[in-house]
Amino acid sequence: MLIAGLILISVIILTIFLLRIKNTYVVATILTVTIFSTIVICFTKPTMHKQFSINIINYLINFNTDGSITTTKQITTTKMQEGNR
């Protein structure tokens, strides 16, 4: 939705700029192309170019009653694939 808002703001700025041009056919053509491309960008499904995974590594440190220290390594993996979006 942020992209759609930014595109809408740019269309408004472009419209204000184009109102200074006296040729109405040029203004109508540019606004039509801009609005059409905005609709296409907002409603097409973008494809992910590369799938990725995230590894979270946690080291847990335990202090035992006898004064020794025990460490535990925990790895959590999250994979982003085509169906997860």
QUINOR-V749278 format. One record per pair of residues at least 6 apart in sequence whose C-alpha atoms are under 7 Angstrom apart, sorted by the first residue. I is the first residue (numbers start at 0). J is the second residue. D is the distance in Angstrom with one decimal. If there is no record, write none. Layout:
# QUINOR-V749278
i=I j=J d=D
i=I j=J d=D
This chain:
# QUINOR-V749278
i=3 j=41 d=6.4
i=6 j=37 d=6.8
i=17 j=26 d=6.0
i=50 j=79 d=5.9
i=50 j=80 d=5.7
i=51 j=78 d=6.1
i=51 j=79 d=5.5
i=52 j=76 d=6.8
i=52 j=77 d=5.5
i=52 j=78 d=4.1
i=52 j=79 d=5.8
i=53 j=76 d=5.6
i=53 j=77 d=5.1
i=53 j=78 d=6.4
i=54 j=74 d=6.6
i=54 j=75 d=5.7
i=54 j=76 d=4.6
i=54 j=77 d=6.5
i=55 j=74 d=5.6
i=55 j=75 d=5.1
i=55 j=76 d=6.4
i=56 j=73 d=5.8
i=56 j=74 d=4.6
i=56 j=75 d=6.5
i=57 j=72 d=5.8
i=57 j=73 d=5.0
i=57 j=74 d=6.3
i=58 j=70 d=6.6
i=58 j=71 d=5.6
i=58 j=72 d=4.7
i=58 j=73 d=6.3
i=59 j=70 d=5.5
i=59 j=71 d=4.9
i=59 j=72 d=6.4
i=60 j=68 d=6.9
i=60 j=69 d=5.8
i=60 j=70 d=4.5
i=60 j=71 d=6.5
i=61 j=68 d=5.7
i=61 j=69 d=5.0
i=61 j=70 d=6.2
i=62 j=68 d=4.8
i=62 j=69 d=6.5
